[in-house]
Amino acid sequence: MPPETGRALCIVMHDVTRATWPDCERLLTALRAVAPAPVTLLLVPEFHRGQAARRDPRFCALMGERLGQGDELALHGFRHHDDAPLDGLGDRLLRSVYTAAEGEFAALDAAAADRRLAAGVEWFREQGWPLEGFVAPAWLMSAGTWQALARYPLTYTSTLNRLYLLPEALPLEAPSLVFSARSPWRRRISHYWVDGVAAARRSASCIRLGLHPIDANYPDVVLHWQKLFERLLDTHQPCTKATLARLTRVARVARLAPAPRSLPDR
């Protein structure tokens, strides 16, 4: 695999917008106290139809600074709110209860997905930011979203357990470790769940730490992330998701290239 250790570690900060940035920064500072590492920041242009990050010059300048420091900026939906009609009990449980109505791209048709993608891509273009990745909120993507993604020159997208090289949607095992911090019982279970998944998937070519702004409000969660990050540094090499996608592509091309023909002896 591309990283020198053979395994990659991607720190991914979800739900980055003007309102959440103070919590994001506190959490990233706590990890940086363990070791410096590049981070993939998942930006939401208009979080929950509220304060629009894309219209805030100060926030955009801050993100430009992070880009200059070696972090990656990726597109994380558009509003991070699922406002499509629900279809049956299963749909309601998945999209309303399990994801708290945040799976914005879970049920969009291709045209609706394309409109939101286009608006997000245009924001990045206006700012002069490179854009290689799109991550749907709650990692849920409809068939229409996959169709719409094919129109854009992105190098990757990802779901809960995989990173996909675009445009072919070639899968790479990359489980995401994530806390559910919305309630005390969820946090308690998450402590065991995150460690269990990390141990079970330690041989994966990539492990992602899926951080969320709410994590910064709970000292036990922050400490857990710090200790897990420190352990994983022994076996995994930090890099951004964009770097991992590019290097994986290069390695794959090299593997598929025909071996050079030897010249006949003279």
PyRosetta script that sets phi, psi and omega in degrees:
from pyrosetta import init, pose_from_sequence

init()
pose = pose_from_sequence("MPPETGRALCIVMHDVTRATWPDCERLLTALRAVAPAPVTLLLVPEFHRGQAARRDPRFCALMGERLGQGDELALHGFRHHDDAPLDGLGDRLLRSVYTAAEGEFAALDAAAADRRLAAGVEWFREQGWPLEGFVAPAWLMSAGTWQALARYPLTYTSTLNRLYLLPEALPLEAPSLVFSARSPWRRRISHYWVDGVAAARRSASCIRLGLHPIDANYPDVVLHWQKLFERLLDTHQPCTKATLARLTRVARVARLAPAPRSLPDR")
pose.set_psi(1, 159.0)
pose.set_omega(1, -173.2)
pose.set_phi(2, -58.0)
pose.set_psi(2, -49.0)
pose.set_omega(2, -178.0)
pose.set_phi(3, -60.5)
pose.set_psi(3, 150.7)
pose.set_omega(3, -175.3)
pose.set_phi(4, -58.7)
pose.set_psi(4, -34.6)
pose.set_omega(4, -178.8)
pose.set_phi(5, -78.3)
pose.set_psi(5, -10.2)
pose.set_omega(5, -174.8)
pose.set_phi(6, 89.0)
pose.set_psi(6, -11.5)
pose.set_omega(6, -179.2)
pose.set_phi(7, -138.0)
pose.set_psi(7, 138.8)
pose.set_omega(7, -176.7)
pose.set_phi(8, -106.3)
pose.set_psi(8, 151.3)
pose.set_omega(8, 175.0)
pose.set_phi(9, -126.0)
pose.set_psi(9, 116.5)
pose.set_omega(9, -179.4)
pose.set_phi(10, -109.8)
pose.set_psi(10, 120.7)
pose.set_omega(10, 173.5)
pose.set_phi(11, -90.7)
pose.set_psi(11, 120.2)
pose.set_omega(11, -173.8)
pose.set_phi(12, -123.0)
pose.set_psi(12, 116.4)
pose.set_omega(12, 178.8)
pose.set_phi(13, -95.3)
pose.set_psi(13, 110.9)
pose.set_omega(13, -177.7)
pose.set_phi(14, -83.1)
pose.set_psi(14, 162.6)
pose.set_omega(14, 167.2)
pose.set_phi(15, 57.4)
pose.set_psi(15, 42.4)
pose.set_omega(15, -178.5)
pose.set_phi(16, -83.8)
pose.set_psi(16, 117.2)
pose.set_omega(16, 177.6)
pose.set_phi(17, -152.5)
pose.set_psi(17, 178.0)
pose.set_omega(17, -173.3)
pose.set_phi(18, -63.2)
pose.set_psi(18, -37.3)
pose.set_omega(18, -177.4)
pose.set_phi(19, -74.1)
pose.set_psi(19, -29.9)
pose.set_omega(19, -175.8)
pose.set_phi(20, -95.0)
pose.set_psi(20, -9.9)
pose.set_omega(20, -171.4)
pose.set_phi(21, -58.7)
pose.set_psi(21, -40.0)
pose.set_omega(21, 178.4)
pose.set_phi(22, -56.4)
pose.set_psi(22, -42.0)
pose.set_omega(22, 177.6)
pose.set_phi(23, -69.0)
pose.set_psi(23, -40.8)
pose.set_omega(23, 177.5)
pose.set_phi(24, -57.9)
pose.set_psi(24, -45.2)
pose.set_omega(24, -177.0)
pose.set_phi(25, -65.3)
pose.set_psi(25, -39.6)
pose.set_omega(25, 178.1)
pose.set_phi(26, -62.2)
pose.set_psi(26, -41.9)
pose.set_omega(26, -179.0)
pose.set_phi(27, -68.4)
pose.set_psi(27, -42.2)
pose.set_omega(27, 179.2)
pose.set_phi(28, -67.5)
pose.set_psi(28, -34.5)
pose.set_omega(28, 176.5)
pose.set_phi(29, -63.9)
pose.set_psi(29, -38.6)
pose.set_omega(29, 178.6)
pose.set_phi(30, -63.7)
pose.set_psi(30, -39.4)
pose.set_omega(30, 177.9)
pose.set_phi(31, -71.5)
pose.set_psi(31, -36.2)
pose.set_omega(31, 179.3)
pose.set_phi(32, -65.6)
pose.set_psi(32, -24.1)
pose.set_omega(32, 175.7)
pose.set_phi(33, -67.2)
pose.set_psi(33, -23.1)
pose.set_omega(33, 176.3)
pose.set_phi(34, -81.5)
pose.set_psi(34, -48.9)
pose.set_omega(34, 179.3)
pose.set_phi(35, -170.5)
pose.set_psi(35, 145.6)
pose.set_omega(35, 175.5)
pose.set_phi(36, -71.8)
pose.set_psi(36, 141.7)
pose.set_omega(36, 179.5)
pose.set_phi(37, -160.0)
pose.set_psi(37, 145.6)
pose.set_omega(37, 175.7)
pose.set_phi(38, -68.8)
pose.set_psi(38, 150.6)
pose.set_omega(38, -175.0)
pose.set_phi(39, -127.7)
pose.set_psi(39, 142.8)
pose.set_omega(39, 170.3)
pose.set_phi(40, -95.6)
pose.set_psi(40, 117.2)
pose.set_omega(40, -179.1)
pose.set_phi(41, -98.5)
pose.set_psi(41, 120.5)
pose.set_omega(41, -179.3)
pose.set_phi(42, -93.2)
pose.set_psi(42, 106.1)
pose.set_omega(42, -173.1)
pose.set_phi(43, -91.7)
pose.set_psi(43, 136.2)
pose.set_omega(43, 177.0)
pose.set_phi(44, -110.3)
pose.set_psi(44, 115.5)
pose.set_omega(44, -175.7)
pose.set_phi(45, -61.9)
pose.set_psi(45, -43.6)
pose.set_omega(45, -177.9)
pose.set_phi(46, -136.7)
pose.set_psi(46, 81.9)
pose.set_omega(46, -172.9)
pose.set_phi(47, -64.0)
pose.set_psi(47, 117.8)
pose.set_omega(47, 177.7)
pose.set_phi(48, 51.1)
pose.set_psi(48, 37.0)
pose.set_omega(48, -180.0)
pose.set_phi(49, 60.8)
pose.set_psi(49, 12.7)
pose.set_omega(49, -176.1)
pose.set_phi(50, -94.5)
pose.set_psi(50, -131.1)
pose.set_omega(50, -176.7)
pose.set_phi(51, -63.1)
pose.set_psi(51, 118.9)
pose.set_omega(51, -174.1)
pose.set_phi(52, -83.5)
pose.set_psi(52, 111.6)
pose.set_omega(52, 178.4)
pose.set_phi(53, -60.4)
pose.set_psi(53, -35.3)
pose.set_omega(53, -175.2)
pose.set_phi(54, -70.6)
pose.set_psi(54, -12.9)
pose.set_omega(54, 178.5)
pose.set_phi(55, -106.6)
pose.set_psi(55, 13.2)
pose.set_omega(55, -177.6)
pose.set_phi(56, -110.2)
pose.set_psi(56, 101.4)
pose.set_omega(56, -176.9)
pose.set_phi(57, -58.2)
pose.set_psi(57, -36.7)
pose.set_omega(57, -178.9)
pose.set_phi(58, -66.6)
pose.set_psi(58, -44.2)
pose.set_omega(58, 178.3)
pose.set_phi(59, -62.7)
pose.set_psi(59, -44.2)
pose.set_omega(59, -180.0)
pose.set_phi(60, -61.1)
pose.set_psi(60, -38.2)
pose.set_omega(60, 178.5)
pose.set_phi(61, -65.3)
pose.set_psi(61, -40.3)
pose.set_omega(61, 177.7)
pose.set_phi(62, -61.3)
pose.set_psi(62, -42.0)
pose.set_omega(62, 179.1)
pose.set_phi(63, -67.3)
pose.set_psi(63, -35.9)
pose.set_omega(63, 175.5)
pose.set_phi(64, -62.0)
pose.set_psi(64, -37.1)
pose.set_omega(64, 177.4)
pose.set_phi(65, -65.6)
pose.set_psi(65, -42.4)
pose.set_omega(65, 179.1)
pose.set_phi(66, -63.0)
pose.set_psi(66, -39.0)
pose.set_omega(66, 177.0)
pose.set_phi(67, -60.5)
pose.set_psi(67, -43.0)
pose.set_omega(67, 179.1)
pose.set_phi(68, -66.5)
pose.set_psi(68, -21.1)
pose.set_omega(68, 179.5)
pose.set_phi(69, -88.4)
pose.set_psi(69, 0.2)
pose.set_omega(69, 176.7)
pose.set_phi(70, 107.1)
pose.set_psi(70, -0.2)
pose.set_omega(70, 176.6)
pose.set_phi(71, -79.8)
pose.set_psi(71, 164.5)
pose.set_omega(71, 176.5)
pose.set_phi(72, -107.4)
pose.set_psi(72, 141.6)
pose.set_omega(72, 172.5)
pose.set_phi(73, -107.7)
pose.set_psi(73, 125.9)
pose.set_omega(73, 179.1)
pose.set_phi(74, -126.8)
pose.set_psi(74, 159.5)
pose.set_omega(74, -178.0)
pose.set_phi(75, -90.2)
pose.set_psi(75, 128.7)
pose.set_omega(75, -176.3)
pose.set_phi(76, -120.7)
pose.set_psi(76, 76.0)
pose.set_omega(76, -176.8)
pose.set_phi(77, 70.8)
pose.set_psi(77, -158.6)
pose.set_omega(77, 176.8)
pose.set_phi(78, -126.6)
pose.set_psi(78, -51.4)
pose.set_omega(78, 178.2)
pose.set_phi(79, -112.4)
pose.set_psi(79, -12.9)
pose.set_omega(79, -179.2)
pose.set_phi(80, 60.2)
pose.set_psi(80, 30.8)
pose.set_omega(80, 179.0)
pose.set_phi(81, -138.2)
pose.set_psi(81, 128.4)
pose.set_omega(81, -178.0)
pose.set_phi(82, -88.5)
pose.set_psi(82, 105.4)
pose.set_omega(82, -179.0)
pose.set_phi(83, -113.3)
pose.set_psi(83, 14.9)
pose.set_omega(83, 177.4)
pose.set_phi(84, -79.9)
pose.set_psi(84, 153.9)
pose.set_omega(84, -180.0)
pose.set_phi(85, -60.8)
pose.set_psi(85, 144.7)
pose.set_omega(85, 177.0)
pose.set_phi(86, -87.7)
pose.set_psi(86, 146.7)
pose.set_omega(86, -176.0)
pose.set_phi(87, -127.8)
pose.set_psi(87, 86.8)
pose.set_omega(87, 175.9)
pose.set_phi(88, 90.7)
pose.set_psi(88, 172.9)
pose.set_omega(88, -175.2)
pose.set_phi(89, -65.0)
pose.set_psi(89, -44.7)
pose.set_omega(89, -179.2)
pose.set_phi(90, -60.3)
pose.set_psi(90, -43.0)
pose.set_omega(90, 177.9)
pose.set_phi(91, -62.4)
pose.set_psi(91, -41.6)
pose.set_omega(91, -179.2)
pose.set_phi(92, -64.8)
pose.set_psi(92, -42.4)
pose.set_omega(92, 179.9)
pose.set_phi(93, -64.1)
pose.set_psi(93, -43.4)
pose.set_omega(93, -178.0)
pose.set_phi(94, -70.9)
pose.set_psi(94, -48.0)
pose.set_omega(94, -169.1)
pose.set_phi(95, -93.6)
pose.set_psi(95, -20.2)
pose.set_omega(95, -178.7)
pose.set_phi(96, -106.4)
pose.set_psi(96, -41.6)
pose.set_omega(96, -176.5)
pose.set_phi(97, -90.6)
pose.set_psi(97, -59.9)
pose.set_omega(97, -175.3)
pose.set_phi(98, -60.9)
pose.set_psi(98, -42.7)
pose.set_omega(98, -176.9)
pose.set_phi(99, -102.1)
pose.set_psi(99, 4.4)
pose.set_omega(99, -179.6)
pose.set_phi(100, 53.9)
pose.set_psi(100, 38.9)
pose.set_omega(100, 177.3)
pose.set_phi(101, 58.0)
pose.set_psi(101, 37.1)
pose.set_omega(101, 179.2)
pose.set_phi(102, -112.5)
pose.set_psi(102, -1.9)
pose.set_omega(102, 179.9)
pose.set_phi(103, -78.7)
pose.set_psi(103, 70.5)
pose.set_omega(103, -170.5)
pose.set_phi(104, -52.9)
pose.set_psi(104, -38.7)
pose.set_omega(104, -174.2)
pose.set_phi(105, -100.5)
pose.set_psi(105, 15.1)
pose.set_omega(105, -175.3)
pose.set_phi(106, -69.0)
pose.set_psi(106, -30.9)
pose.set_omega(106, -172.2)
pose.set_phi(107, -133.2)
pose.set_psi(107, 16.3)
pose.set_omega(107, -178.1)
pose.set_phi(108, -78.0)
pose.set_psi(108, 143.9)
pose.set_omega(108, 170.8)
pose.set_phi(109, -78.5)
pose.set_psi(109, 174.4)
pose.set_omega(109, -173.3)
pose.set_phi(110, -61.4)
pose.set_psi(110, -39.6)
pose.set_omega(110, -177.8)
pose.set_phi(111, -66.4)
pose.set_psi(111, -44.7)
pose.set_omega(111, 179.9)
pose.set_phi(112, -66.5)
pose.set_psi(112, -41.6)
pose.set_omega(112, 177.4)
pose.set_phi(113, -62.2)
pose.set_psi(113, -40.6)
pose.set_omega(113, -178.7)
pose.set_phi(114, -64.3)
pose.set_psi(114, -39.6)
pose.set_omega(114, -179.7)
pose.set_phi(115, -62.4)
pose.set_psi(115, -42.1)
pose.set_omega(115, -179.0)
pose.set_phi(116, -72.8)
pose.set_psi(116, -39.6)
pose.set_omega(116, 175.8)
pose.set_phi(117, -61.1)
pose.set_psi(117, -44.3)
pose.set_omega(117, -178.0)
pose.set_phi(118, -60.9)
pose.set_psi(118, -41.1)
pose.set_omega(118, -179.8)
pose.set_phi(119, -65.7)
pose.set_psi(119, -40.7)
pose.set_omega(119, 178.1)
pose.set_phi(120, -67.1)
pose.set_psi(120, -43.5)
pose.set_omega(120, 178.6)
pose.set_phi(121, -61.7)
pose.set_psi(121, -38.9)
pose.set_omega(121, 179.5)
pose.set_phi(122, -64.8)
pose.set_psi(122, -37.8)
pose.set_omega(122, 176.4)
pose.set_phi(123, -59.5)
pose.set_psi(123, -46.9)
pose.set_omega(123, 178.2)
pose.set_phi(124, -61.1)
pose.set_psi(124, -41.5)
pose.set_omega(124, -179.5)
pose.set_phi(125, -63.3)
pose.set_psi(125, -43.3)
pose.set_omega(125, 179.6)
pose.set_phi(126, -60.5)
pose.set_psi(126, -35.8)
pose.set_omega(126, -178.3)
pose.set_phi(127, -83.2)
pose.set_psi(127, -11.0)
pose.set_omega(127, -177.0)
pose.set_phi(128, 75.3)
pose.set_psi(128, 23.5)
pose.set_omega(128, -179.5)
pose.set_phi(129, -91.4)
pose.set_psi(129, 136.1)
pose.set_omega(129, 172.4)
pose.set_phi(130, -68.4)
pose.set_psi(130, 143.5)
pose.set_omega(130, -179.8)
pose.set_phi(131, -130.9)
pose.set_psi(131, 115.8)
pose.set_omega(131, 179.2)
pose.set_phi(132, -116.1)
pose.set_psi(132, -23.5)
pose.set_omega(132, -173.6)
pose.set_phi(133, -128.7)
pose.set_psi(133, 147.2)
pose.set_omega(133, 172.2)
pose.set_phi(134, -126.5)
pose.set_psi(134, 130.1)
pose.set_omega(134, 176.2)
pose.set_phi(135, -124.8)
pose.set_psi(135, 119.4)
pose.set_omega(135, 179.9)
pose.set_phi(136, -72.0)
pose.set_psi(136, 140.0)
pose.set_omega(136, 174.9)
pose.set_phi(137, -53.6)
pose.set_psi(137, 136.1)
pose.set_omega(137, -177.0)
pose.set_phi(138, 63.2)
pose.set_psi(138, 11.3)
pose.set_omega(138, 178.5)
pose.set_phi(139, 60.8)
pose.set_psi(139, 21.6)
pose.set_omega(139, -177.8)
pose.set_phi(140, -102.7)
pose.set_psi(140, 124.7)
pose.set_omega(140, -179.6)
pose.set_phi(141, -132.0)
pose.set_psi(141, 128.6)
pose.set_omega(141, 176.0)
pose.set_phi(142, -75.1)
pose.set_psi(142, 168.0)
pose.set_omega(142, 174.8)
pose.set_phi(143, -59.7)
pose.set_psi(143, -36.4)
pose.set_omega(143, 178.5)
pose.set_phi(144, -64.1)
pose.set_psi(144, -35.0)
pose.set_omega(144, 178.0)
pose.set_phi(145, -65.8)
pose.set_psi(145, -43.2)
pose.set_omega(145, 177.3)
pose.set_phi(146, -60.3)
pose.set_psi(146, -39.2)
pose.set_omega(146, 178.2)
pose.set_phi(147, -64.3)
pose.set_psi(147, -43.6)
pose.set_omega(147, -178.5)
pose.set_phi(148, -66.4)
pose.set_psi(148, -36.2)
pose.set_omega(148, -179.2)
pose.set_phi(149, -59.5)
pose.set_psi(149, -29.5)
pose.set_omega(149, -177.3)
pose.set_phi(150, -64.0)
pose.set_psi(150, -16.2)
pose.set_omega(150, -178.4)
pose.set_phi(151, -82.6)
pose.set_psi(151, -8.9)
pose.set_omega(151, -171.2)
pose.set_phi(152, -117.0)
pose.set_psi(152, 145.1)
pose.set_omega(152, -177.2)
pose.set_phi(153, -81.9)
pose.set_psi(153, 56.5)
pose.set_omega(153, 178.7)
pose.set_phi(154, -90.2)
pose.set_psi(154, 154.5)
pose.set_omega(154, 179.9)
pose.set_phi(155, -98.1)
pose.set_psi(155, -19.2)
pose.set_omega(155, -179.5)
pose.set_phi(156, -159.0)
pose.set_psi(156, 160.4)
pose.set_omega(156, 163.3)
pose.set_phi(157, -138.7)
pose.set_psi(157, 174.4)
pose.set_omega(157, -179.1)
pose.set_phi(158, -151.0)
pose.set_psi(158, 154.9)
pose.set_omega(158, 173.5)
pose.set_phi(159, -117.4)
pose.set_psi(159, -169.2)
pose.set_omega(159, -176.1)
pose.set_phi(160, -60.3)
pose.set_psi(160, -37.5)
pose.set_omega(160, -173.4)
pose.set_phi(161, -116.7)
pose.set_psi(161, -3.8)
pose.set_omega(161, -176.4)
pose.set_phi(162, -141.4)
pose.set_psi(162, 151.9)
pose.set_omega(162, 167.6)
pose.set_phi(163, -107.5)
pose.set_psi(163, 133.7)
pose.set_omega(163, -177.6)
pose.set_phi(164, -112.7)
pose.set_psi(164, 125.1)
pose.set_omega(164, 174.1)
pose.set_phi(165, -76.8)
pose.set_psi(165, 129.6)
pose.set_omega(165, 179.6)
pose.set_phi(166, -102.5)
pose.set_psi(166, 151.6)
pose.set_omega(166, 11.5)
pose.set_phi(167, -89.9)
pose.set_psi(167, -4.9)
pose.set_omega(167, -173.2)
pose.set_phi(168, -78.2)
pose.set_psi(168, -11.7)
pose.set_omega(168, -174.5)
pose.set_phi(169, 61.1)
pose.set_psi(169, 44.0)
pose.set_omega(169, 177.1)
pose.set_phi(170, -76.6)
pose.set_psi(170, 124.4)
pose.set_omega(170, -173.3)
pose.set_phi(171, -84.7)
pose.set_psi(171, 143.0)
pose.set_omega(171, 173.6)
pose.set_phi(172, -127.7)
pose.set_psi(172, 127.4)
pose.set_omega(172, 179.1)
pose.set_phi(173, -61.9)
pose.set_psi(173, 122.1)
pose.set_omega(173, -176.9)
pose.set_phi(174, -156.9)
pose.set_psi(174, 71.7)
pose.set_omega(174, -177.8)
pose.set_phi(175, -62.1)
pose.set_psi(175, 143.1)
pose.set_omega(175, 179.0)
pose.set_phi(176, -104.2)
pose.set_psi(176, 125.2)
pose.set_omega(176, 175.8)
pose.set_phi(177, -92.1)
pose.set_psi(177, 126.8)
pose.set_omega(177, -173.0)
pose.set_phi(178, -146.4)
pose.set_psi(178, 140.4)
pose.set_omega(178, 174.3)
pose.set_phi(179, -89.0)
pose.set_psi(179, 143.3)
pose.set_omega(179, 166.7)
pose.set_phi(180, -104.2)
pose.set_psi(180, 105.5)
pose.set_omega(180, -169.4)
pose.set_phi(181, -107.9)
pose.set_psi(181, 15.2)
pose.set_omega(181, -174.2)
pose.set_phi(182, -73.8)
pose.set_psi(182, -16.6)
pose.set_omega(182, 179.9)
pose.set_phi(183, -151.0)
pose.set_psi(183, 159.7)
pose.set_omega(183, -179.3)
pose.set_phi(184, -57.4)
pose.set_psi(184, -42.0)
pose.set_omega(184, -177.4)
pose.set_phi(185, -69.0)
pose.set_psi(185, -34.4)
pose.set_omega(185, 176.3)
pose.set_phi(186, -65.0)
pose.set_psi(186, -40.4)
pose.set_omega(186, 179.7)
pose.set_phi(187, -65.9)
pose.set_psi(187, -40.5)
pose.set_omega(187, 179.8)
pose.set_phi(188, -61.6)
pose.set_psi(188, -46.8)
pose.set_omega(188, 179.3)
pose.set_phi(189, -64.2)
pose.set_psi(189, -38.0)
pose.set_omega(189, -177.3)
pose.set_phi(190, -62.0)
pose.set_psi(190, -35.0)
pose.set_omega(190, 177.7)
pose.set_phi(191, -54.8)
pose.set_psi(191, -46.4)
pose.set_omega(191, -179.2)
pose.set_phi(192, -75.7)
pose.set_psi(192, -38.7)
pose.set_omega(192, -177.5)
pose.set_phi(193, -64.0)
pose.set_psi(193, -47.5)
pose.set_omega(193, -178.1)
pose.set_phi(194, -61.1)
pose.set_psi(194, -45.6)
pose.set_omega(194, 179.2)
pose.set_phi(195, -66.2)
pose.set_psi(195, -37.5)
pose.set_omega(195, 179.3)
pose.set_phi(196, -65.1)
pose.set_psi(196, -44.6)
pose.set_omega(196, 178.6)
pose.set_phi(197, -66.3)
pose.set_psi(197, -40.3)
pose.set_omega(197, 179.0)
pose.set_phi(198, -60.4)
pose.set_psi(198, -41.1)
pose.set_omega(198, 179.8)
pose.set_phi(199, -70.4)
pose.set_psi(199, -41.6)
pose.set_omega(199, -177.0)
pose.set_phi(200, -70.8)
pose.set_psi(200, -29.8)
pose.set_omega(200, -175.6)
pose.set_phi(201, -110.4)
pose.set_psi(201, 23.1)
pose.set_omega(201, -175.0)
pose.set_phi(202, -64.0)
pose.set_psi(202, -20.9)
pose.set_omega(202, 178.6)
pose.set_phi(203, -88.9)
pose.set_psi(203, 1.4)
pose.set_omega(203, 179.5)
pose.set_phi(204, -62.0)
pose.set_psi(204, 148.3)
pose.set_omega(204, -179.1)
pose.set_phi(205, -65.6)
pose.set_psi(205, -22.0)
pose.set_omega(205, 176.6)
pose.set_phi(206, -149.3)
pose.set_psi(206, 140.9)
pose.set_omega(206, 170.3)
pose.set_phi(207, -122.5)
pose.set_psi(207, 134.7)
pose.set_omega(207, 179.1)
pose.set_phi(208, -109.2)
pose.set_psi(208, 135.4)
pose.set_omega(208, 170.2)
pose.set_phi(209, -95.2)
pose.set_psi(209, 107.3)
pose.set_omega(209, -176.1)
pose.set_phi(210, -91.7)
pose.set_psi(210, 90.0)
pose.set_omega(210, -177.1)
pose.set_phi(211, -84.6)
pose.set_psi(211, 146.9)
pose.set_omega(211, 175.9)
pose.set_phi(212, -129.2)
pose.set_psi(212, 149.2)
pose.set_omega(212, -177.3)
pose.set_phi(213, -53.3)
pose.set_psi(213, -38.2)
pose.set_omega(213, -177.9)
pose.set_phi(214, -61.4)
pose.set_psi(214, -25.8)
pose.set_omega(214, -180.0)
pose.set_phi(215, -57.7)
pose.set_psi(215, -32.6)
pose.set_omega(215, -175.9)
pose.set_phi(216, -64.9)
pose.set_psi(216, -17.3)
pose.set_omega(216, -177.0)
pose.set_phi(217, -83.6)
pose.set_psi(217, -4.4)
pose.set_omega(217, -175.5)
pose.set_phi(218, -126.4)
pose.set_psi(218, 107.2)
pose.set_omega(218, -176.5)
pose.set_phi(219, -54.7)
pose.set_psi(219, -36.0)
pose.set_omega(219, -179.7)
pose.set_phi(220, -67.4)
pose.set_psi(220, -34.7)
pose.set_omega(220, 177.4)
pose.set_phi(221, -69.7)
pose.set_psi(221, -43.8)
pose.set_omega(221, 178.7)
pose.set_phi(222, -60.0)
pose.set_psi(222, -45.1)
pose.set_omega(222, 179.4)
pose.set_phi(223, -62.7)
pose.set_psi(223, -38.6)
pose.set_omega(223, 178.7)
pose.set_phi(224, -62.0)
pose.set_psi(224, -45.2)
pose.set_omega(224, 177.7)
pose.set_phi(225, -60.5)
pose.set_psi(225, -41.7)
pose.set_omega(225, -179.7)
pose.set_phi(226, -61.8)
pose.set_psi(226, -46.3)
pose.set_omega(226, -178.3)
pose.set_phi(227, -67.1)
pose.set_psi(227, -39.8)
pose.set_omega(227, 178.9)
pose.set_phi(228, -66.1)
pose.set_psi(228, -43.1)
pose.set_omega(228, 177.4)
pose.set_phi(229, -58.0)
pose.set_psi(229, -45.4)
pose.set_omega(229, -179.7)
pose.set_phi(230, -61.8)
pose.set_psi(230, -41.3)
pose.set_omega(230, 179.6)
pose.set_phi(231, -66.0)
pose.set_psi(231, -43.9)
pose.set_omega(231, -176.1)
pose.set_phi(232, -68.2)
pose.set_psi(232, -24.9)
pose.set_omega(232, 178.4)
pose.set_phi(233, -62.9)
pose.set_psi(233, -19.8)
pose.set_omega(233, 178.7)
pose.set_phi(234, -72.8)
pose.set_psi(234, -23.2)
pose.set_omega(234, -173.9)
pose.set_phi(235, -125.4)
pose.set_psi(235, -13.6)
pose.set_omega(235, -174.8)
pose.set_phi(236, -128.5)
pose.set_psi(236, 147.1)
pose.set_omega(236, -178.8)
pose.set_phi(237, -102.9)
pose.set_psi(237, 122.9)
pose.set_omega(237, -179.3)
pose.set_phi(238, -66.1)
pose.set_psi(238, 140.0)
pose.set_omega(238, 172.9)
pose.set_phi(239, -162.3)
pose.set_psi(239, 163.8)
pose.set_omega(239, 175.9)
pose.set_phi(240, -78.4)
pose.set_psi(240, 163.6)
pose.set_omega(240, 178.3)
pose.set_phi(241, -66.1)
pose.set_psi(241, -35.2)
pose.set_omega(241, 178.4)
pose.set_phi(242, -64.2)
pose.set_psi(242, -42.3)
pose.set_omega(242, 177.9)
pose.set_phi(243, -62.8)
pose.set_psi(243, -44.6)
pose.set_omega(243, 179.2)
pose.set_phi(244, -60.3)
pose.set_psi(244, -43.7)
pose.set_omega(244, -179.9)
pose.set_phi(245, -62.5)
pose.set_psi(245, -44.0)
pose.set_omega(245, -179.0)
pose.set_phi(246, -65.1)
pose.set_psi(246, -46.5)
pose.set_omega(246, -177.0)
pose.set_phi(247, -69.6)
pose.set_psi(247, -34.0)
pose.set_omega(247, 176.1)
pose.set_phi(248, -65.2)
pose.set_psi(248, -39.4)
pose.set_omega(248, 177.4)
pose.set_phi(249, -62.6)
pose.set_psi(249, -45.1)
pose.set_omega(249, 179.4)
pose.set_phi(250, -61.7)
pose.set_psi(250, -44.6)
pose.set_omega(250, -179.5)
pose.set_phi(251, -64.3)
pose.set_psi(251, -38.2)
pose.set_omega(251, -179.9)
pose.set_phi(252, -66.7)
pose.set_psi(252, -42.6)
pose.set_omega(252, 178.5)
pose.set_phi(253, -61.6)
pose.set_psi(253, -40.7)
pose.set_omega(253, -179.8)
pose.set_phi(254, -64.0)
pose.set_psi(254, -38.7)
pose.set_omega(254, 179.9)
pose.set_phi(255, -67.9)
pose.set_psi(255, -34.3)
pose.set_omega(255, -177.0)
pose.set_phi(256, -84.4)
pose.set_psi(256, -14.3)
pose.set_omega(256, -178.5)
pose.set_phi(257, -66.5)
pose.set_psi(257, 139.6)
pose.set_omega(257, 178.6)
pose.set_phi(258, -66.3)
pose.set_psi(258, 145.5)
pose.set_omega(258, 178.5)
pose.set_phi(259, -66.4)
pose.set_psi(259, 143.2)
pose.set_omega(259, 179.1)
pose.set_phi(260, -64.3)
pose.set_psi(260, 139.6)
pose.set_omega(260, 178.9)
pose.set_phi(261, -75.1)
pose.set_psi(261, 134.2)
pose.set_omega(261, 178.4)
pose.set_phi(262, -76.4)
pose.set_psi(262, 144.7)
pose.set_omega(262, 178.5)
pose.set_phi(263, -76.6)
pose.set_psi(263, 142.9)
pose.set_omega(263, 177.9)
pose.set_phi(264, -65.8)
pose.set_psi(264, 147.2)
pose.set_omega(264, 176.2)
pose.set_phi(265, -64.5)
pose.set_psi(265, 139.5)
pose.set_omega(265, 179.2)
pose.set_phi(266, -96.8)
pose.dump_pdb("model.pdb")
